Amino acid sequence: MEDRHVSLPSFNQLFGLSDPVDRAYFAVFDGHGGVDAARYAAVHVHTNAARQPELLTDPAGALREAFRRTDQMFLRKAKRERLQSGTTGVCALIAGATLHVAWLGDSQVILVQQGQVVKLMEPHRPERQDEKARIEALGGFVSHMDCWRVNGTLAVSRAIGDVFQKPYVSGEADAASRALTGSEDYLLLACDGFFDVVPHQEVVGLVQSHLTRQQGSGLHVAEELVAAARERGSHDNITVMVVFLRDPELLEGGNQGEEDPQAEGRRQDLPSSLPEPKTQDPPRS
């Protein structure tokens, strides 16, 4: 198991941030070639983000810089200790009433709002035309084996680590931001071991089915989603995180589309309502 995940609903307290904006951070890192890169990223990405002065004014930019710095730091460690591992990563930072996401590779985050999937990002895969062009411009190549791969090895075009595949496998993250209205149901972060077998549009039905059976309890929903991916034939590492942005009891019975009269009040205090932290073939990631 080379994945790692991070849940920090009390981000401000952890880093001594005293401004009035509540923050919560969640991340999934999908390692390949060993666990070292994923373990390193799970410790350093959010720490590097907290150290960026622009975290207060440009959170998405701070997340991008955090990924870049973590990659640079791990590459130095990898050269020193002869480590060959790498990791994809996706993180979500809720800052007040705004959601910021950043990612490298093919781990993904989706938002479900009133029962509808909202796409937040595009994974970094070598078959993407812009990624293929970037790799070839650097002198690398993209070839198809069992899937599209960078230089015949990695099935992702961006990652932390992978010292021998730099610069073709880039450590530069993408980021995006979205205002939250209070009508959002939940975030789901997962690695490719989940999304390769569970399409985005099927997530809603699986979560809804769980909430109906459990009478609105969101406990163990992530474990059930992992089990669903296994049943569908995933043999990869599988990590899933579900971050409820509204009380899951309000979603039980297919009520995602109904207005929540208390949404406006929660809109100002999203992070504090979240749960407490719980902290060989060619690799796909």
Backbone as numpy.savetxt, mean C-alpha at the origin, in Angstrom:
# Nx Ny Nz CAx CAy CAz Cx Cy Cz
7.66 -16.20 4.10 6.81 -15.01 4.10 7.70 -13.77 4.10
7.74 -13.08 2.97 8.64 -11.94 2.83 7.92 -10.59 2.90
6.62 -10.61 3.19 5.86 -9.37 3.30 6.00 -8.78 4.71
5.79 -7.47 4.78 5.68 -6.78 6.06 4.57 -5.74 5.93
3.93 -5.39 7.04 2.90 -4.35 7.01 3.05 -3.47 8.24
2.50 -2.26 8.14 2.62 -1.26 9.21 1.26 -0.62 9.43
0.87 -0.48 10.70 -0.37 0.20 11.06 -0.07 1.19 12.18
-0.16 2.49 11.87 0.15 3.54 12.84 -0.99 4.55 12.90
-2.10 4.21 13.54 -3.21 5.17 13.64 -2.88 6.38 14.51
-1.86 6.27 15.35 -1.47 7.40 16.21 -0.13 7.96 15.75
-0.07 8.35 14.48 1.17 8.82 13.87 1.74 10.04 14.59
0.89 11.01 14.91 1.37 12.24 15.56 2.04 11.97 16.89
1.42 11.13 17.70 1.98 10.83 19.02 3.33 10.13 18.89
3.45 9.27 17.90 4.69 8.53 17.72 5.86 9.46 17.43
5.59 10.52 16.65 6.68 11.41 16.23 6.61 12.79 16.88
5.78 12.95 17.88 5.73 14.20 18.62 5.25 15.38 17.81
4.34 15.15 16.84 3.79 16.25 16.04 2.65 16.90 16.82
2.73 18.20 17.02 1.77 18.88 17.88 0.82 19.80 17.13
0.86 19.79 15.79 -0.06 20.63 15.04 -1.47 20.02 15.11
-2.50 20.76 14.73 -3.88 20.28 14.94 -4.35 19.23 13.94
-3.53 18.81 13.00 -3.95 17.85 11.97 -3.70 16.43 12.47
-4.76 15.64 12.61 -4.60 14.24 12.97 -4.05 13.46 11.78
-3.19 12.47 12.06 -2.59 11.67 10.99 -2.60 10.19 11.37
-2.78 9.36 10.36 -2.69 7.91 10.52 -1.99 7.36 9.28
-1.18 6.33 9.47 -0.34 5.79 8.39 -0.50 4.28 8.33
-0.61 3.76 7.10 -0.74 2.32 6.89 0.09 1.95 5.66
0.72 0.78 5.69 1.57 0.40 4.57 1.68 -1.11 4.45
1.92 -1.56 3.22 2.21 -2.96 2.91 3.46 -2.99 2.06
4.40 -3.86 2.42 5.64 -4.04 1.68 5.77 -5.51 1.29
5.93 -5.75 0.00 5.99 -7.11 -0.54 7.42 -7.40 -0.98
8.15 -8.13 -0.16 9.56 -8.41 -0.42 9.77 -9.52 -1.44
10.93 -9.49 -2.07 11.35 -10.57 -2.96 12.86 -10.74 -2.84
13.31 -11.96 -3.03 14.74 -12.25 -2.89 15.22 -12.20 -1.46
14.32 -12.36 -0.51 14.65 -12.27 0.90 13.77 -11.22 1.57
13.79 -11.21 2.90 12.89 -10.34 3.65 13.55 -9.03 4.05
14.86 -8.89 3.82 15.59 -7.74 4.36 15.04 -6.40 3.90
14.77 -6.25 2.61 14.31 -4.97 2.09 12.93 -4.61 2.65
12.02 -5.58 2.70 10.68 -5.32 3.22 10.74 -4.96 4.70
11.56 -5.67 5.44 11.70 -5.36 6.87 12.27 -3.95 7.05
13.25 -3.60 6.25 13.88 -2.28 6.34 12.88 -1.18 5.99
12.13 -1.38 4.92 11.16 -0.37 4.49 10.07 -0.18 5.54
9.65 -1.27 6.18 8.59 -1.19 7.18 9.01 -0.37 8.40
10.32 -0.23 8.60 10.83 0.56 9.72 11.13 2.00 9.29
11.60 2.18 8.06 12.18 3.46 7.69 11.32 4.39 6.84
10.37 3.88 6.06 9.61 4.78 5.19 8.84 5.81 6.00
8.07 5.35 6.98 7.29 6.32 7.77 8.19 7.21 8.62
9.32 6.68 9.08 10.26 7.50 9.86 10.85 8.59 8.99
11.23 8.24 7.77 11.77 9.24 6.85 10.70 10.27 6.48
9.46 9.82 6.32 8.38 10.76 6.00 8.19 11.78 7.13
8.24 11.30 8.37 8.04 12.18 9.52 9.15 13.22 9.64
10.32 12.91 9.09 11.46 13.83 9.18 11.46 14.88 8.07
10.55 14.76 7.10 10.51 15.72 6.01 9.76 16.98 6.44
10.40 18.16 6.32 9.70 19.40 6.69 8.41 19.59 5.90
8.39 19.09 4.64 7.21 19.28 3.81 6.06 18.36 4.18
6.24 17.51 5.19 5.13 16.67 5.62 3.91 17.52 5.99
4.14 18.71 6.53 3.05 19.56 6.97 2.38 20.29 5.81
3.14 20.55 4.74 2.61 21.35 3.62 2.39 20.55 2.35
3.15 19.48 2.16 3.07 18.64 0.96 3.26 17.18 1.34
2.26 16.58 1.99 2.42 15.20 2.48 2.75 14.21 1.37
2.14 14.36 0.19 2.43 13.43 -0.90 3.90 13.53 -1.31
4.41 14.75 -1.37 5.82 14.94 -1.69 6.72 14.35 -0.61
6.31 14.47 0.65 7.09 13.90 1.75 7.14 12.38 1.64
6.03 11.76 1.23 6.02 10.31 1.06 6.93 9.88 -0.08
6.89 10.61 -1.20 7.79 10.29 -2.32 9.25 10.36 -1.88
9.57 11.43 -1.17 10.95 11.60 -0.71 11.32 10.51 0.30
10.37 10.10 1.12 10.64 9.04 2.10 10.98 7.72 1.40
10.26 7.39 0.33 10.59 6.19 -0.43 11.98 6.31 -1.04
12.28 7.48 -1.63 13.57 7.66 -2.29 14.71 7.52 -1.29
14.58 8.16 -0.14 15.63 8.09 0.87 15.79 6.68 1.43
14.66 6.02 1.64 14.74 4.65 2.16 15.45 3.75 1.16
15.17 3.93 -0.12 15.87 3.15 -1.15 17.37 3.42 -1.10
17.76 4.67 -1.04 19.18 5.01 -0.99 19.85 4.40 0.23
19.18 4.50 1.37 19.74 3.95 2.61 19.89 2.44 2.52
18.86 1.76 1.98 18.94 0.31 1.91 19.98 -0.13 0.89
20.14 0.61 -0.20 21.16 0.24 -1.19 22.55 0.27 -0.57
22.82 1.25 0.27 24.11 1.29 0.97 24.28 0.07 1.87
23.22 -0.28 2.57 23.26 -1.46 3.44 23.45 -2.73 2.61
22.74 -2.81 1.47 22.82 -4.00 0.62 24.22 -4.19 0.07
24.87 -3.11 -0.34 26.24 -3.23 -0.86 27.20 -3.64 0.24
26.98 -3.10 1.42 27.86 -3.40 2.55 27.70 -4.84 3.02
26.45 -5.33 3.01 26.17 -6.66 3.56 25.88 -7.70 2.49
26.04 -7.31 1.21 25.83 -8.20 0.08 24.41 -8.79 0.07
23.44 -7.88 0.19 22.03 -8.27 0.15 21.49 -8.03 -1.25
20.67 -8.94 -1.75 20.13 -8.81 -3.09 18.61 -8.60 -3.10
18.01 -8.48 -1.94 16.55 -8.42 -1.88 16.01 -7.05 -2.30
14.72 -7.03 -2.56 14.02 -5.80 -2.88 12.61 -5.89 -2.33
11.87 -4.80 -2.45 10.48 -4.82 -1.99 9.67 -3.77 -2.73
8.47 -4.14 -3.11 7.50 -3.15 -3.53 6.89 -2.54 -2.26
6.13 -1.49 -2.42 5.52 -0.88 -1.25 4.38 0.03 -1.63
3.38 0.09 -0.77 2.29 1.05 -0.92 1.93 1.55 0.46
1.72 2.86 0.57 1.35 3.42 1.88 0.23 4.42 1.72
-0.52 4.57 2.78 -1.62 5.53 2.84 -1.44 6.38 4.09
-1.44 7.69 3.91 -1.37 8.62 5.03 -2.65 9.45 5.04
-3.43 9.29 6.11 -4.62 10.12 6.29 -4.21 11.31 7.14
-4.29 12.49 6.55 -3.92 13.72 7.26 -5.13 14.63 7.30
-5.79 14.68 8.44 -7.03 15.44 8.54 -8.08 14.84 7.62
-8.59 15.65 6.70 -9.62 15.18 5.77 -9.06 14.94 4.38
-7.78 14.58 4.30 -7.16 14.29 3.01 -6.42 12.96 3.07
-6.57 12.18 2.02 -5.87 10.91 1.89 -4.71 11.09 0.92
-3.52 10.66 1.34 -2.34 10.69 0.49 -1.83 9.26 0.34
-1.54 8.85 -0.88 -1.00 7.51 -1.11 0.29 7.63 -1.90
1.21 6.70 -1.68 2.45 6.63 -2.44 2.78 5.16 -2.66
3.46 4.86 -3.76 3.69 3.45 -4.08 4.88 3.26 -5.01
5.48 2.09 -4.89 6.51 1.57 -5.78 6.12 0.14 -6.12
6.06 -0.20 -7.41 5.78 -1.58 -7.78 4.30 -1.89 -7.85
3.94 -3.16 -7.56 2.58 -3.61 -7.83 1.76 -3.93 -6.59
2.22 -3.56 -5.40 1.30 -3.56 -4.27 0.35 -2.39 -4.47
-0.91 -2.54 -4.03 -1.91 -1.53 -4.38 -2.77 -1.14 -3.18
-3.38 0.04 -3.30 -4.39 0.49 -2.36 -5.60 0.94 -3.17
-6.79 0.54 -2.72 -8.03 1.01 -3.33 -8.90 1.62 -2.24
-9.77 2.51 -2.65 -10.74 3.14 -1.75 -12.13 2.67 -2.14
-12.93 2.30 -1.15 -14.33 1.97 -1.40 -15.18 3.08 -0.79
-15.99 3.69 -1.62 -16.83 4.82 -1.21 -18.28 4.53 -1.57
-19.13 4.43 -0.56 -20.54 4.12 -0.75 -20.72 2.88 -1.64
-19.91 1.88 -1.35 -20.02 0.60 -2.05 -19.39 0.56 -3.42
-18.71 1.62 -3.85 -18.09 1.66 -5.16 -16.57 1.77 -5.02
-15.85 1.03 -5.88 -14.40 1.07 -5.85 -13.90 2.33 -6.54
-13.01 3.04 -5.86 -12.36 4.23 -6.43 -10.89 3.87 -6.66
-10.45 3.94 -7.90 -9.06 3.63 -8.22 -8.19 4.82 -7.86
-7.14 4.57 -7.10 -6.28 5.64 -6.62 -4.93 5.68 -7.32
-4.52 4.59 -7.98 -3.15 4.47 -8.46 -3.05 3.49 -9.62
-1.91 3.52 -10.28 -1.59 2.57 -11.35 -0.29 1.86 -10.97
-0.31 0.52 -10.82 0.89 -0.20 -10.40 2.04 -0.03 -11.40
3.27 -0.14 -10.90 4.45 -0.07 -11.75 4.81 -1.48 -12.23
4.45 -1.78 -13.45 4.79 -3.07 -14.05 5.56 -2.81 -15.35
6.47 -3.69 -15.73 7.30 -3.44 -16.91 6.53 -3.38 -18.21
5.33 -3.97 -18.29 4.56 -3.91 -19.53 3.88 -2.57 -19.74
3.83 -1.72 -18.70 3.32 -0.37 -18.90 4.20 0.35 -19.92
3.59 1.02 -20.88 4.37 1.59 -21.97 5.39 2.62 -21.47
4.98 3.45 -20.49 5.93 4.45 -20.00 7.08 3.81 -19.23
6.79 2.74 -18.48 7.85 2.05 -17.75 8.79 1.32 -18.71
8.23 0.67 -19.72 9.04 -0.01 -20.73 9.97 0.98 -21.44
9.43 2.14 -21.81 10.24 3.15 -22.48 11.36 3.65 -21.57
11.05 3.85 -20.29 12.07 4.32 -19.34 13.20 3.31 -19.21
12.84 2.03 -19.07 13.84 0.97 -18.90 14.72 0.86 -20.15
14.11 0.88 -21.31 14.87 0.75 -22.55 15.76 1.96 -22.79
15.31 3.15 -22.38 16.14 4.34 -22.53 17.40 4.27 -21.67
17.34 3.49 -20.60 18.49 3.31 -19.72 19.41 2.19 -20.19
18.99 1.47 -21.25 19.80 0.38 -21.76 19.35 -1.00 -21.31
18.24 -1.07 -20.59 17.71 -2.37 -20.18 16.70 -2.88 -21.19
16.04 -3.97 -20.85 15.02 -4.53 -21.74 13.90 -5.16 -20.93
12.77 -5.31 -21.58 11.60 -5.96 -20.99 11.27 -7.18 -21.85
11.19 -8.34 -21.22 10.91 -9.57 -21.96 9.80 -10.35 -21.27
9.16 -11.24 -22.04 8.06 -12.03 -21.50 8.53 -13.46 -21.29
8.44 -13.91 -20.03 8.72 -15.31 -19.71 7.38 -15.92 -19.31
7.15 -16.11 -18.01 5.79 -16.44 -17.58 4.96 -15.18 -17.43
5.64 -14.02 -17.34 5.01 -12.70 -17.32 6.06 -11.71 -17.81
5.70 -10.45 -17.94 6.66 -9.45 -18.38 7.65 -9.16 -17.26
8.93 -9.14 -17.59 9.98 -8.98 -16.59 11.03 -7.97 -17.05
11.63 -7.29 -16.06 12.73 -6.36 -16.32 14.02 -7.15 -16.45
14.69 -7.03 -17.59 15.95 -7.74 -17.83 15.82 -9.24 -17.57
14.62 -9.78 -17.83 14.40 -11.21 -17.67 14.29 -11.69 -16.24
14.17 -10.76 -15.28 14.15 -11.18 -13.87 12.89 -10.70 -13.15
12.84 -9.42 -12.77 11.77 -8.93 -11.91 10.51 -8.58 -12.69
9.36 -8.90 -12.08 8.07 -8.61 -12.69 7.52 -7.26 -12.25
8.33 -6.45 -11.58 7.96 -5.08 -11.22 9.06 -4.16 -11.71
8.67 -2.92 -12.04 9.64 -2.00 -12.62 10.13 -0.95 -11.63
9.55 -0.92 -10.43 10.04 -0.01 -9.39 10.00 -0.73 -8.06
11.01 -0.50 -7.23 11.09 -1.17 -5.94 12.20 -0.54 -5.11
12.11 -0.71 -3.81 13.22 -0.41 -2.92 14.18 -1.59 -2.96
15.47 -1.30 -3.07 16.46 -2.37 -3.10 16.77 -2.85 -4.50
16.95 -4.18 -4.66 17.31 -4.76 -5.96 18.56 -4.08 -6.51
19.62 -4.12 -5.70 20.84 -3.37 -5.99 21.40 -3.68 -7.37
21.30 -4.92 -7.84 21.89 -5.29 -9.13 20.97 -4.95 -10.30
19.76 -4.46 -10.01 18.84 -4.09 -11.09 18.65 -2.57 -11.19
19.37 -1.81 -10.37 19.32 -0.37 -10.48 20.16 0.05 -11.70
19.77 1.08 -12.48 18.62 1.96 -12.27 17.36 1.50 -13.00
17.42 0.31 -13.62 16.27 -0.14 -14.42 15.04 -0.31 -13.53
15.25 -0.89 -12.36 14.19 -0.96 -11.34 14.34 0.29 -10.47
13.46 1.24 -10.68 13.60 2.56 -10.08 13.14 2.59 -8.63
13.78 3.46 -7.84 13.35 3.68 -6.46 12.55 4.96 -6.30
12.08 5.54 -7.42 11.28 6.76 -7.37 9.80 6.41 -7.29
9.16 6.81 -6.23 7.74 6.49 -6.00 6.83 7.48 -6.73
5.62 7.06 -6.97 4.54 7.95 -7.39 3.65 8.21 -6.19
2.89 9.30 -6.25 2.01 9.64 -5.13 0.77 10.35 -5.66
-0.29 10.31 -4.88 -1.54 10.97 -5.24 -2.27 11.37 -3.96
-3.15 12.35 -4.09 -3.92 12.84 -2.94 -5.40 12.93 -3.31
-6.26 12.80 -2.30 -7.70 12.85 -2.54 -8.38 13.38 -1.28
-9.27 14.34 -1.46 -10.04 14.86 -0.33 -11.05 13.81 0.14
-11.21 13.71 1.45 -12.19 12.80 2.05 -13.43 13.59 2.44
-14.58 13.04 2.13 -15.84 13.75 2.40 -16.58 13.21 3.61
-16.18 12.05 4.13 -16.90 11.41 5.21 -17.81 10.30 4.72
-17.95 10.17 3.39 -18.81 9.12 2.82 -18.00 7.88 2.42
-16.70 7.90 2.68 -15.84 6.76 2.32 -16.06 5.60 3.30
-16.04 4.39 2.77 -16.27 3.20 3.60 -14.96 2.67 4.20
-13.99 2.35 3.34 -12.74 1.79 3.83 -11.66 1.84 2.75
-10.43 1.69 3.21 -9.28 1.49 2.33 -8.90 0.03 2.39
-8.38 -0.49 1.27 -7.83 -1.84 1.27 -6.45 -1.76 0.64
-5.44 -2.17 1.40 -4.06 -2.24 0.92 -3.68 -3.71 0.82
-3.05 -4.10 -0.27 -2.68 -5.51 -0.44 -1.55 -5.64 -1.45
-0.88 -6.77 -1.39 0.20 -7.07 -2.33 -0.37 -7.79 -3.55
0.50 -8.09 -4.51 0.03 -8.70 -5.76 -0.46 -10.13 -5.54
-0.04 -10.77 -4.46 -0.54 -12.10 -4.18 -2.03 -12.12 -3.96
-2.60 -10.98 -3.59 -4.05 -10.84 -3.46 -4.66 -10.34 -4.76
-4.16 -9.21 -5.27 -4.81 -8.57 -6.42 -4.64 -9.37 -7.72
-3.66 -10.27 -7.79 -3.53 -11.09 -9.00 -4.70 -12.05 -9.18
-5.40 -12.36 -8.10 -6.51 -13.32 -8.20 -7.85 -12.74 -7.76
-7.85 -11.57 -7.14 -9.10 -10.93 -6.71 -9.20 -9.56 -7.39
-10.02 -9.42 -8.41 -10.19 -8.12 -9.07 -10.75 -7.08 -8.12
-10.44 -5.82 -8.40 -10.91 -4.73 -7.54 -12.41 -4.80 -7.29
-13.19 -5.03 -8.34 -14.64 -4.96 -8.21 -15.21 -6.07 -7.34
-14.44 -7.15 -7.12 -14.94 -8.25 -6.29 -14.65 -8.03 -4.81
-13.81 -7.04 -4.50 -13.48 -6.77 -3.10 -14.73 -6.39 -2.32
-15.56 -5.53 -2.90 -16.74 -5.03 -2.20 -17.65 -6.17 -1.77
-17.92 -7.11 -2.69 -18.79 -8.23 -2.37 -18.23 -9.11 -1.27
-16.91 -9.34 -1.29 -16.28 -10.18 -0.27 -16.36 -9.52 1.10
-16.09 -8.22 1.15 -16.16 -7.51 2.43 -17.60 -7.45 2.93
-18.52 -7.16 2.01 -19.93 -7.08 2.39 -20.44 -8.41 2.93
-20.04 -9.49 2.29 -20.45 -10.81 2.74 -19.95 -11.09 4.15
-18.72 -10.69 4.42 -18.17 -10.88 5.76 -18.96 -10.07 6.79
-19.23 -8.79 6.48 -19.94 -7.94 7.43 -21.36 -8.44 7.70
-22.00 -8.98 6.66 -23.35 -9.51 6.83 -23.33 -10.73 7.76
-22.39 -11.63 7.53 -22.30 -12.84 8.37 -21.91 -12.50 9.80
-21.05 -11.48 9.95 -20.54 -11.13 11.29 -21.33 -10.00 11.94
-22.50 -9.69 11.41 -23.39 -8.68 11.98 -22.70 -7.34 12.17
-21.95 -6.94 11.14 -21.31 -5.62 11.14 -19.95 -5.56 11.79
-19.42 -6.69 12.24 -18.09 -6.68 12.85 -17.03 -6.79 11.75
-16.08 -5.85 11.77 -14.99 -5.88 10.79 -13.82 -6.72 11.22
-13.88 -7.29 12.42 -12.76 -8.12 12.89 -12.59 -9.33 11.97
-11.36 -9.62 11.66 -10.97 -10.80 10.86 -11.35 -10.70 9.39
-11.79 -9.52 8.93 -12.14 -9.42 7.52 -10.90 -9.60 6.64
-9.75 -9.08 7.08 -8.53 -9.22 6.28 -8.12 -10.69 6.17
-8.28 -11.43 7.27 -7.91 -12.85 7.23 -8.81 -13.61 6.24
-10.08 -13.21 6.20 -11.00 -13.87 5.27 -10.63 -13.55 3.82
-10.18 -12.34 3.57 -9.76 -11.98 2.22 -8.50 -12.73 1.81
-7.58 -12.90 2.74 -6.39 -13.71 2.46 -6.79 -15.14 2.12
-7.72 -15.70 2.90 -8.19 -17.06 2.64 -8.86 -17.16 1.27
-9.59 -16.12 0.88 -10.24 -16.13 -0.43 -9.22 -16.16 -1.55
-8.12 -15.41 -1.38 -7.06 -15.41 -2.39 -6.40 -16.78 -2.48
-6.20 -17.42 -1.36 -5.61 -18.78 -1.38 -6.54 -19.75 -2.10
-7.83 -19.65 -1.79 -8.80 -20.55 -2.42 -8.85 -20.36 -3.92
-8.52 -19.15 -4.38 -8.53 -18.88 -5.82 -7.21 -19.24 -6.49
-6.31 -19.82 -5.72 -5.10 -20.36 -6.32 -3.84 -19.54 -6.18
-3.86 -18.48 -5.38 -2.64 -17.70 -5.21 -1.62 -18.49 -4.41
-0.42 -18.61 -4.97 0.67 -19.31 -4.27 1.74 -18.33 -3.82
1.47 -17.05 -3.99 2.40 -16.00 -3.59 2.18 -15.66 -2.12
3.09 -14.84 -1.56 2.80 -14.25 -0.26 1.56 -13.37 -0.39
0.72 -13.37 0.63 -0.53 -12.60 0.57 -0.64 -11.76 1.85
-0.72 -10.46 1.67 -0.96 -9.54 2.79 -2.11 -8.62 2.42
-3.07 -8.47 3.34 -4.22 -7.60 3.12 -4.46 -6.78 4.39
-4.68 -5.47 4.22 -5.08 -4.61 5.32 -6.37 -3.90 4.93
-7.35 -3.89 5.84 -8.60 -3.15 5.62 -8.68 -2.08 6.69
-8.77 -0.83 6.25 -8.83 0.31 7.17 -10.21 0.92 7.05
-11.08 0.69 8.02 -12.44 1.22 7.97 -12.43 2.71 8.27
-13.04 3.49 7.39 -13.15 4.93 7.55 -14.52 5.32 8.11
-15.43 4.36 8.14 -16.73 4.51 8.80 -16.95 3.27 9.64
-17.81 3.38 10.63 -18.15 2.24 11.47 -18.67 1.11 10.57
-18.03 -0.06 10.59 -18.49 -1.15 9.71 -19.92 -1.58 9.95
-20.47 -1.30 11.14 -21.87 -1.64 11.38 -22.79 -0.84 10.46
-22.34 0.33 10.03 -23.14 1.15 9.10 -23.12 0.58 7.69
-22.15 -0.30 7.41 -22.02 -0.88 6.08 -22.69 -2.24 5.99
-23.01 -2.84 7.11 -23.61 -4.18 7.14 -25.00 -4.15 6.53
-25.28 -5.12 5.69 -26.58 -5.19 5.06 -26.69 -4.36 3.81
-25.52 -3.98 3.23 -25.55 -3.25 1.96 -25.93 -1.80 2.10
-25.56 -1.16 3.24 -25.96 0.22 3.47 -24.90 1.23 3.05
-23.91 0.80 2.23 -22.83 1.71 1.91 -23.31 2.99 1.26
-24.39 2.91 0.50 -24.83 4.09 -0.24 -25.65 5.05 0.58
-26.03 4.68 1.79 -26.88 5.56 2.60 -26.05 6.64 3.25
-26.63 7.79 3.41 -25.94 8.88 4.07 -25.81 8.57 5.55
-24.66 8.92 6.09 -24.40 8.73 7.51 -24.56 10.08 8.20
-25.55 10.25 9.06 -25.78 11.56 9.67 -24.62 12.02 10.55
-23.76 11.10 10.98 -22.64 11.49 11.83 -21.36 11.65 11.03
-21.44 11.53 9.70 -20.22 11.58 8.89 -19.49 12.89 9.05
-20.23 14.00 9.10 -19.56 15.30 9.17 -18.73 15.42 10.44
-19.24 14.89 11.54 -18.49 14.95 12.77 -17.23 14.12 12.71
-17.34 12.92 12.11 -16.17 12.06 12.03 -15.17 12.57 11.02
-15.65 13.36 10.06 -14.79 13.85 9.00 -13.60 14.62 9.57
-13.81 15.27 10.70 -12.74 16.06 11.28 -11.81 15.22 12.15
-12.13 13.94 12.34 -11.38 13.17 13.33 -11.19 11.73 12.86
-10.89 11.53 11.58 -10.81 10.18 11.04 -9.78 9.29 11.74
-8.51 9.74 11.89 -7.53 8.82 12.43 -7.86 8.31 13.82
-8.40 9.17 14.70 -8.63 8.72 16.07 -9.73 7.69 16.17
-10.52 7.51 15.10 -11.58 6.52 15.14 -11.10 5.17 14.62
-9.82 5.09 14.21 -9.30 3.86 13.65 -8.81 2.96 14.76
-8.66 1.65 14.47 -8.23 0.71 15.49 -6.81 0.97 15.96
-6.46 0.42 17.10 -5.13 0.57 17.64 -4.14 -0.25 16.82
-2.81 0.11 16.82 -1.84 -0.57 15.98 -1.60 -2.01 16.39
-1.29 -2.86 15.42 -0.87 -4.24 15.61 0.44 -4.43 14.81
1.14 -3.96 15.68 2.37 -4.00 14.93 3.23 -5.28 15.02
13.49 -22.05 -6.60 13.07 -20.72 -6.71 13.09 -20.25 -8.14
11.76 -19.70 -8.28 11.57 -19.12 -9.59 12.02 -17.68 -9.54
12.25 -17.04 -10.72 12.57 -15.62 -10.69 11.47 -14.90 -9.95
11.86 -13.99 -9.01 10.86 -13.37 -8.13 9.90 -12.47 -8.88
8.60 -12.59 -8.54 7.60 -11.65 -9.06 7.55 -10.40 -8.21
7.79 -10.51 -6.94 7.70 -9.46 -5.92 6.72 -9.90 -4.86
